[in-house]
Amino acid sequence: MTTRQAAESAAPAAVGVPAVAWRPVLVLTAFYWAVLVAVSARYGFHRDELYFIEAGRHPAWGYPDQPPLLPLLMRAITAVSGESIVAVRVVAASIVAAGVVVAALTARELNGGRAAQLMTSAAYAVSPFVLSAGHSLYTVTVDLLATTALIWLLLRWVRTGQAVWALTAGAAAAVALQAKYLVAFVLAAVLAGMLIAGPRDLLRRAAPWAAAVVAVIPSIPSLLWQHAHGWPQLGMAEAIGTNDDFLGRPGFLPYLVILTGLLTSPLWAYGWVRLFRSPRLHRYRFLGWAYLILVVAFLATGGKPNYLAGMWAVLWAAGAVELESRLAAARWPRPVLPGLYAVAGALAAVMSLPIYPVTWLARSPQATNSATTETVGWPELVAEVARVRDTLPPAERPLVTIMADNYGEAGAIDLYGGRYGLPPAHSGHNGYRYFRVPARDGGPTIFVGPRGAAGRAYLTRFWHEVTPAGRIDNGVGLAGKEQGRTIWICRGQRAPWRELWPRFAHLGMTGRA
């Protein structure tokens, strides 16, 4: 062992940083968690949660649109608690609440005291996007915590030089890669930032490259799955890039401000600027470059603003650390910042949490928020499918095949259809195409989702007789993606299922027809 390595291994981890403000941070975290749990059962499962529940019943090394972690996590939850929405949402709330603590630790790592730690953790907590991620269990729920922790651990490694923190950061990256492949872009941007701004000396050590091995090895099975299936994740990324639900490139920065919070976005913007200009933050300037590189990359490729979410805590932390000393010198009245955060939290709840009676949703600020609208109407959809099935002659009902245009519709039928005696659903959307293939040729097919004349034209490619038989209605006038879609009865297959099935495969955010 060299003299430098011996000194590094002997150095205490917390030298040169303030104490953690555990009591106020944990009080804030507990309150935050309690709010999320209190509203956990309102409305219903999100379409993605319905998909993950069914994907958990079909474990695989990979899926066209994600690595295996979320389906496995959902399988574990449902194995312990059944298909309990509260159990699923408690896990989501706990994951995001842990991120509130990590945000405070990030500020502390930048030499932030009690005020900076609280400003950072509170900014993280009241972000509308983070709040939404804590209400439902998505891939981003896990990715957000893992990437936020990754950045914190990188800060700790840069400050102490100790290899253990680089290796721990590699472990955090490994978890993030099992939820979304997005963290690979973050790591590439961080590496580019270090090459531009330093500290380059750390890159000449073995630790970061060993950490890269730690990060990548657990992902080898899912990468091999992607290779074996023609890299569908690339097609999924292209489909997301052409989706217009996120305002596109012109709306990227405005939407970023909305997601981070109208009142707290100035703090991360200030922090980003100070990463470039502050002498006390000069060693962490690479993160300012990393964020800039990610913004440019996602603007160029059609990425979404929330892809940046794992970097927000360190930007809020940088702003809070710089602001802490300025506020101390200016002697601001103490109630000002708590009052600001309280207002920001109330605005975030109005935008993100299920606080309205469901009958008010169509007239609420969340009427166009897909995180909310896609949690309403699934039981009603399944009841309508069952009603259409019951219109069939008794002799045909046991022979029926149910098809759905997208995984939300299929997942709802699989979750709620048992109460009506419905058979399992089939869909060519994303991972659902691998779950099951229709086995019975010749019987009637109930196809859920395709709309109007375009839907009829699509279905007549596969069946001779196509008849509209029902309409999806969530019952509260909410203009969600499913509202008004048609349920069809299709007869006279033009070919056996084994020939038709590959033609139903499609990737995207919702469906094709």
BELJO-V739428 format. One record per backbone hydrogen bond with DSSP energy under -0.5 kcal/mol. CO is the residue of the C=O (numbers start at 0). NH is the residue of the N-H. If there is no record, write none. Layout:
co = <CO/CO>
nh = <NH/NH>
//
This chain:
co = <1/2/3/4/5/6/7/11/13/19/20/21/22/23/24/25/26/27/28/29/30/31/32/33/34/36/38/45/46/47/48/49/50/51/52/53/54/60/62/65/67/68/69/70/71/72/73/74/75/76/77/81/82/83/84/85/86/87/88/89/90/91/92/93/94/95/96/96/97/98/99/100/101/102/103/104/105/106/106/107/112/113/114/115/116/117/118/119/120/121/123/126/127/128/129/130/131/131/135/137/138/139/140/141/142/143/144/145/146/147/148/149/150/151/152/153/154/155/156/161/161/162/163/164/165/166/167/168/169/170/171/172/173/174/174/175/175/177/179/180/181/181/182/183/184/185/186/187/188/189/190/191/192/193/198/199/199/200/201/205/206/207/208/209/210/211/212/213/215/215/216/218/219/220/221/222/223/224/225/226/230/230/231/232/233/234/235/236/237/239/243/246/248/250/251/252/253/254/255/256/258/260/263/263/264/265/266/267/268/269/270/271/272/272/273/277/278/280/281/283/283/284/284/285/286/287/288/289/290/291/292/293/294/295/296/297/297/303/304/305/307/308/308/310/311/312/313/314/315/316/317/318/319/320/321/322/323/324/325/326/326/332/333/334/335/336/337/338/339/340/341/342/343/344/345/346/347/348/352/356/356/357/359/360/363/365/367/368/368/369/371/372/373/376/377/378/379/380/381/382/383/384/385/386/387/388/392/392/393/395/396/400/400/401/402/405/406/407/408/409/410/411/412/415/416/416/416/417/423/425/427/428/429/430/430/431/431/438/443/444/444/445/445/446/446/447/449/450/451/452/453/454/455/457/458/458/461/463/464/466/469/471/477/481/484/485/486/486/487/487/488/489/490/490/491/495/495/496/499/499/500/501/505/509/512>
nh = <5/6/7/8/9/10/10/14/16/21/24/25/26/27/28/29/30/31/32/33/34/35/36/37/38/39/41/49/50/51/52/53/54/55/56/56/57/67/65/62/71/72/73/74/75/76/77/78/79/80/81/83/84/87/88/89/90/91/92/93/94/95/96/97/98/99/99/100/101/102/103/104/105/106/107/108/109/109/111/110/116/117/118/119/120/121/122/123/124/125/126/130/131/132/133/134/134/135/137/141/142/143/144/145/146/147/148/149/150/151/152/153/154/155/156/157/158/159/160/164/165/166/167/168/169/170/171/172/173/174/175/176/177/177/178/178/179/68/182/183/184/185/186/187/188/189/190/191/192/193/194/195/196/197/201/202/203/203/204/209/210/211/212/213/214/215/216/217/218/219/219/222/223/224/225/226/227/228/230/229/233/234/235/236/237/238/239/240/241/242/246/250/251/254/255/256/257/258/259/260/128/264/266/267/268/269/270/271/272/273/274/275/275/276/277/280/281/283/284/286/287/287/288/289/290/291/292/293/294/295/296/297/298/299/300/301/302/306/307/308/310/311/312/314/315/316/317/318/319/320/321/322/323/324/325/326/327/328/329/330/331/335/337/338/339/340/341/342/343/344/345/346/347/348/349/350/351/352/354/359/360/360/362/363/366/368/369/371/372/373/374/375/46/380/381/382/383/384/385/386/387/388/389/390/390/391/395/396/397/398/399/402/445/425/447/409/410/411/412/413/414/415/416/418/419/420/421/420/401/403/505/431/432/433/434/434/435/440/400/446/489/402/447/448/487/404/485/454/455/456/457/458/459/460/461/462/493/465/490/488/486/483/479/484/471/448/468/469/446/489/466/444/463/464/463/498/499/500/502/503/503/504/429/406/450>
//
